[in-house]
Amino acid sequence: MGSENKRYTVVISDEATHMLCSHTRFLAQVSETAALGLIDAFQQ
């Protein structure tokens, strides 16, 4: 196989989006920095 970089589009279900938001809210109660890092990672 070639070593070329391929881009993929990932579709996240509504239920998974709600769970991610819930986990991020919980994480923000413990560490705002960690929550912002999680948000940043998913936006990339």
C-alpha positions as CSV (number, residue, x, y, z in Angstrom):
1,M,0.0,0.0,0.0
2,G,1.1,3.6,-0.6
3,S,2.1,5.9,2.1
4,E,-0.2,8.8,1.0
5,N,-2.4,10.5,3.6
6,K,-6.1,10.0,3.2
7,R,-8.8,12.1,4.7
8,Y,-11.9,10.5,6.1
9,T,-15.2,12.1,7.2
10,V,-16.6,10.6,10.4
11,V,-20.3,10.9,11.1
12,I,-21.3,10.9,14.8
13,S,-24.8,10.0,15.8
14,D,-27.0,12.3,17.8
15,E,-26.9,9.9,20.8
16,A,-23.1,9.9,20.7
17,T,-23.0,13.7,20.4
18,H,-25.2,14.0,23.5
19,M,-23.0,11.5,25.4
20,L,-19.9,13.4,24.4
21,C,-21.4,16.7,25.7
22,S,-22.4,15.0,28.9
23,H,-18.9,13.6,29.5
24,T,-17.4,17.0,28.6
25,R,-19.6,18.8,31.2
26,F,-18.6,16.2,33.8
27,L,-14.9,16.6,33.0
28,A,-15.2,20.4,33.2
29,Q,-16.3,20.1,36.8
30,V,-13.0,18.3,37.5
31,S,-10.7,20.1,35.1
32,E,-11.7,22.9,32.8
33,T,-8.4,22.6,31.0
34,A,-8.9,18.9,30.3
35,A,-12.5,19.6,29.0
36,L,-11.2,22.3,26.7
37,G,-8.6,19.9,25.4
38,L,-11.2,17.3,24.7
39,I,-13.3,19.9,22.8
40,D,-10.3,20.9,20.8
41,A,-9.4,17.4,19.9
42,F,-12.9,16.7,18.6
43,Q,-13.0,19.9,16.5
44,Q,-9.8,18.9,14.6
